[in-house]
Amino acid sequence: MKVTVRYFASVREALGIDVEEVDVANGGATVADLRLQLAARDEAAADVFSKGRPVRVAIDHVMRSDACLLNDDCEVAFFPPVTGG
């Protein structure tokens, strides 16, 4: 399934990208699974999505936890706990 992933603030700056489409496993993929998939890409992504770094997530504009299941064509946004206006 495909999801749209958006990155904001310091997450965007660290990764050098603001939006992309990502293929994730069908059926049962969670935000945590997506984080692991993204972290495996390169060193910058591994740093951004490391367990010790606080990165919040919203799915379709609603704050969610890492246990939340992903749906086909949903929008996932990653951002630091505090962002500017």
N, CA and C of each residue as an Amber inpcrd file, in Angstrom:
protein
   255
   0.8450000  -1.1630000   0.0000000   0.0000000   0.0000000   0.0000000
   0.8960000   1.2320000   0.0000000   0.3720000   2.3300000  -0.4630000
   1.1180000   3.5840000  -0.5180000   0.5660000   4.5650000   0.5060000
   1.4920000   5.2820000   1.1480000   1.1180000   6.3580000   2.0560000
   1.9230000   7.5920000   1.6680000   1.3520000   8.7440000   1.8980000
   2.0660000  10.0030000   1.6910000   2.7010000  10.3770000   3.0220000
   3.9970000  10.6340000   2.9890000   4.7210000  10.9850000   4.2090000
   5.2170000  12.4170000   4.0730000   4.8900000  13.2260000   5.0690000
   5.3250000  14.6280000   5.1140000   6.2420000  14.8170000   6.3230000
   7.2790000  15.6080000   6.1040000   8.2550000  15.8930000   7.1570000
   8.2500000  17.3900000   7.4190000   8.3230000  17.7710000   8.6940000
   8.2590000  19.1730000   9.0630000   9.4360000  19.5620000   9.9560000
   9.7730000  20.8500000   9.8950000  10.7550000  21.4910000  10.7740000
  12.0980000  20.7670000  10.7310000  12.6670000  20.4500000  11.8890000
  14.0040000  19.8520000  11.9340000  14.0520000  18.4670000  11.2970000
  12.9530000  17.7580000  11.2790000  12.9020000  16.4530000  10.6100000
  13.1060000  16.6500000   9.1070000  12.4090000  17.6130000   8.5440000
  12.5530000  17.9330000   7.1170000  13.9860000  18.3650000   6.8060000
  14.5350000  19.2190000   7.6490000  15.8960000  19.7130000   7.4280000
  16.9180000  18.5800000   7.4690000  16.7780000  17.6650000   8.4170000
  17.7170000  16.5540000   8.5480000  17.6440000  15.5930000   7.3670000
  16.4370000  15.3790000   6.8490000  16.2520000  14.4230000   5.7550000
  16.3970000  15.0520000   4.3760000  16.2350000  16.3720000   4.2980000
  16.3650000  17.0530000   3.0150000  15.2010000  16.8200000   2.0700000
  14.0390000  16.5120000   2.6270000  12.8470000  16.2590000   1.8100000
  11.6210000  16.6820000   2.6230000  10.5970000  17.1500000   1.9300000
   9.4060000  17.5520000   2.6800000   8.2180000  16.6240000   2.4790000
   8.1310000  15.9360000   1.3450000   7.0140000  15.0120000   1.1160000
   7.4450000  13.9180000   0.1410000   6.8950000  12.7210000   0.3450000
   7.1620000  11.6080000  -0.5560000   6.0730000  10.5530000  -0.4070000
   5.9730000   9.6930000  -1.4090000   5.0920000   8.5290000  -1.3120000
   5.9530000   7.3350000  -0.9660000   5.4790000   6.5350000  -0.0090000
   6.2370000   5.3860000   0.4650000   5.3710000   4.1410000   0.3590000
   5.9490000   3.0660000  -0.1460000   5.2750000   1.7700000  -0.1670000
   5.5190000   1.0750000   1.1610000   4.4530000   0.6370000   1.8040000
   4.5570000  -0.1240000   3.0510000   3.8170000  -1.4380000   2.8780000
   4.1140000  -2.3880000   3.7400000   3.4810000  -3.6970000   3.6540000
   1.9660000  -3.5740000   3.8140000   1.2500000  -4.3280000   3.0340000
  -0.2120000  -4.3440000   3.1480000  -0.6360000  -5.0780000   4.4060000
  -1.6800000  -4.6000000   5.0230000  -2.2950000  -5.3120000   6.1380000
  -1.4670000  -5.3440000   7.3970000  -1.8170000  -4.5340000   8.3580000
  -1.1940000  -4.5970000   9.6610000   0.0260000  -3.7320000   9.8680000
   0.4230000  -2.9260000   8.8870000   1.5750000  -2.0390000   9.0740000
   1.1940000  -0.9050000  10.0170000   2.0740000  -0.6270000  10.9590000
   1.8450000   0.4260000  11.9370000   2.8080000   1.5840000  11.7000000
   2.6020000   2.6570000  12.4380000   3.5300000   3.7840000  12.3920000
   4.9280000   3.3070000  12.7880000   5.0260000   2.4530000  13.7890000
   6.3290000   1.9260000  14.2130000   7.0170000   1.1900000  13.0690000
   6.2580000   0.4100000  12.2990000   6.8250000  -0.2900000  11.1470000
   7.3510000   0.7070000  10.1160000   6.5910000   1.7570000   9.8770000
   7.0100000   2.7770000   8.9280000   8.2770000   3.4630000   9.4130000
   8.3430000   3.7960000  10.6970000   9.5550000   4.4150000  11.2490000
  10.7760000   3.5280000  11.0120000  10.6420000   2.2230000  11.2770000
  11.7550000   1.2890000  11.0580000  12.1650000   1.2470000   9.5940000
  11.1840000   1.2280000   8.7080000  11.4560000   1.2010000   7.2720000
  12.2060000   2.4680000   6.8520000  11.7660000   3.6050000   7.3300000
  12.4120000   4.8610000   6.9780000  13.8090000   4.9510000   7.5860000
  13.9630000   4.5090000   8.8290000  15.2530000   4.5690000   9.5210000
  16.3170000   3.7200000   8.8320000  15.8870000   2.6640000   8.1430000
  16.8270000   1.7560000   7.4790000  17.4230000   2.3440000   6.1970000
  16.9270000   3.4820000   5.7540000  17.3720000   4.0640000   4.4900000
  18.8170000   4.5470000   4.5110000  19.1630000   5.3370000   5.5170000
  20.5030000   5.9180000   5.5750000  20.7840000   6.4410000   6.9790000
  21.9780000   6.9740000   7.1690000  22.3900000   7.4260000   8.4940000
  21.5420000   8.5890000   9.0090000  21.2160000   9.5310000   8.1430000
  20.3970000  10.6800000   8.5680000  19.0240000  10.2150000   9.0340000
  18.4040000   9.3130000   8.2850000  17.0880000   8.7960000   8.6590000
  17.1790000   7.9680000   9.9390000  18.2490000   7.1930000  10.0860000
  18.4290000   6.3990000  11.3020000  18.5080000   7.3130000  12.5180000
  19.1840000   8.4580000  12.3720000  19.2750000   9.4110000  13.4740000
  17.9150000  10.0410000  13.7830000  17.2070000  10.4770000  12.7510000
  15.9010000  11.1270000  12.9440000  14.9110000  10.1990000  13.6350000
  14.8910000   8.9390000  13.2270000  13.8900000   8.0060000  13.7440000
  14.4150000   7.0890000  14.8420000  15.5630000   7.4410000  15.4500000
  16.0830000   6.6320000  16.5500000  15.1230000   6.7020000  17.7390000
  15.1280000   5.6640000  18.5500000  14.1750000   5.5860000  19.6610000
  14.3660000   6.6990000  20.6880000  15.5610000   7.2190000  20.8160000
  15.7990000   8.2550000  21.8040000  15.3970000   9.6480000  21.3650000
  15.0950000   9.8230000  20.0980000  14.7570000  11.1500000  19.5870000
  13.2420000  11.3130000  19.5230000  12.7140000  12.3520000  20.1650000
  11.2630000  12.5450000  20.1340000  10.7860000  13.0950000  18.7840000
   9.9940000  12.3120000  18.1070000   9.3780000  12.7290000  16.8430000
   7.9050000  12.3760000  16.9440000   7.0710000  13.3550000  16.7960000
   5.6170000  13.1400000  16.8670000   5.0920000  12.7280000  15.5010000
   3.8950000  12.1460000  15.5190000   3.2920000  11.6950000  14.2640000
   1.8040000  12.0150000  14.2560000   1.3240000  12.3920000  13.0900000
  -0.1090000  12.5780000  12.8640000  -0.4810000  11.7850000  11.6170000
  -1.6540000  11.2080000  11.6580000  -2.1880000  10.5140000  10.4830000
  -3.4680000  11.2140000  10.0910000  -3.4840000  11.6780000   8.8600000
  -4.6320000  12.4370000   8.3540000  -5.0270000  13.5580000   9.3220000
  -4.0080000  14.2910000   9.7920000  -4.1700000  15.4850000  10.6360000
  -4.6280000  15.2040000  12.0650000  -4.5170000  13.9590000  12.5160000
  -4.8870000  13.5960000  13.8860000  -3.6670000  12.9630000  14.5530000
  -3.2970000  13.4610000  15.7340000  -2.1630000  12.9130000  16.4630000
  -2.4020000  11.4310000  16.7650000  -1.3610000  10.6350000  16.5490000
  -1.4570000   9.1840000  16.7560000  -0.2090000   8.6620000  17.4560000
  -0.2780000   7.4070000  17.8780000   0.8680000   6.7430000  18.5020000
   1.5260000   5.8160000  17.4840000   2.6660000   5.2620000  17.8680000
   3.3740000   4.3280000  16.9900000   2.5920000   3.0410000  16.7440000
   1.6420000   2.7320000  17.5980000   0.8540000   1.5000000  17.4520000
  -0.2780000   1.6410000  16.4330000  -0.5250000   2.8400000  15.9620000
  -1.6400000   3.0810000  15.0410000  -1.4090000   2.3780000  13.7060000
  -2.4430000   1.7280000  13.2180000  -2.3790000   1.0600000  11.9140000
  -2.4720000   2.0800000  10.7890000  -1.7320000   1.8160000   9.7200000
  -1.7640000   2.6710000   8.5410000  -2.8120000   2.1620000   7.5540000
  -3.4100000   3.0840000   6.8220000  -4.3740000   2.7510000   5.7870000
  -3.8220000   3.1800000   4.4390000  -4.2400000   2.5080000   3.3950000
  -3.8320000   2.8750000   2.0470000  -4.2130000   4.3290000   1.7780000
  -3.3110000   5.0740000   1.2030000  -3.5000000   6.4810000   0.8200000
  -3.6390000   7.4420000   1.9940000  -3.2490000   7.0310000   3.1950000
  -3.3020000   7.9820000   4.3090000  -2.1070000   8.9320000   4.2200000
  -2.2010000  10.0310000   4.9570000  -1.1130000  10.9890000   5.0440000
  -0.5000000  10.8940000   6.4330000   0.7950000  10.6310000   6.4760000
   1.5250000  10.5100000   7.7320000   2.4680000  11.7010000   7.8270000
   2.4150000  12.4180000   8.9360000   3.2790000  13.5830000   9.1260000
   4.1680000  13.3550000  10.3360000   5.4720000  13.5930000  10.1500000
   6.4380000  13.4990000  11.2310000   6.9780000  14.8900000  11.5370000
   7.0530000  15.2270000  12.8300000   7.5480000  16.5450000  13.2150000
   8.0630000  16.4910000  14.6520000   8.9530000  17.4220000  14.9970000
   9.4540000  17.4640000  16.3780000   8.3490000  17.8970000  17.3300000
   8.5470000  17.6680000  18.6280000   7.5060000  17.9960000  19.6020000
   7.1230000  19.4800000  19.6220000   8.0390000  20.3460000  19.2490000
   7.7570000  21.7770000  19.2290000   8.1440000  22.3080000  17.8600000
   7.1790000  22.9230000  17.1670000   7.4690000  23.5190000  15.8690000
   6.9830000  24.9570000  15.8700000   7.5810000  25.7400000  15.0260000
   7.1770000  27.1400000  14.9170000   6.0020000  27.3280000  13.9950000
   5.4440000  28.5150000  13.9920000   4.2810000  28.8300000  13.1730000
   4.6950000  29.2970000  11.8650000
